[in-house]
Amino acid sequence: MTKYYGTRCHAEGCRKDRAGFSRFCDRHRREVVLQGEVGQRRIRVPELSPYVQLVERRLAAGRHSPEIQDLVKSFHRRWCDLVSEAERYIDCVEKEIPTWDHPTIRRSQGAPLYREFELRSYQHILRMERVETDWTRFLVETAAMIIFREFEPHRFVTDRSFFVQLATRVGRMRRRVVFEDGPRAGQLVYMSRIAVKEKHFIGQQLSACFGPLGLHLANIELMGLEDEDDSRRILSEGLAALR
Ligand SMILES: [Zn+2]
């Protein structure tokens, strides 16, 4: 375990005492645990919604074009691959076999069969698959977060805090609670129970899965293409590599 010396909080400019074994004072420790980094503020829905609308507009404009339909299908395949990977990982853990691909290499290094934070992250990804009725929400919101970051990089302190914010926004869910007098939407948001390390991992997975759409849409916006045909062509050309 890393030892931290001194009694002051390690956040820049903070003069408070450290809290217990943490490097930080209470306030900054909470910031790291909830937002992923000191100084990172939570990304709120109203901030993100213009970008969500942008993605929805672009996808809706091409709803009837075969290129965009193919594109959405290819992203669905990527999402299914991620879900399969989660299932495989959890299966390995249950059967007590290694979760990694090269047993000889890693075994000699004394690697554990699985990592707790990866297991919990994959369990959350499976919950997302089971609870969410429309997977395209993951696609749209992840792409929106990527464009948001391209346009307002100052809103994210580090890569890590970006991934944590991404997972927090996209991975949130409401659990349906069934009462005796019928179903009612519960307000329980799973994300609050997810550790920051797990959010980081989930954010990375979502970004790897859906990020390319966000980057290409951001480029189209930056080029200022008003012509729908042009932007659709560039979008499908740029993403052809995914298929
Ligand atoms: Zn502090």
Boltz pocket constraint, residues with backbone or C-beta under 6 A from the ligand:
constraints:
  - pocket:
      binder: B
      contacts: [[A, 9], [A, 10], [A, 11], [A, 14], [A, 15], [A, 16], [A, 17], [A, 24], [A, 25], [A, 26], [A, 27], [A, 28]]
      max_distance: 6.0
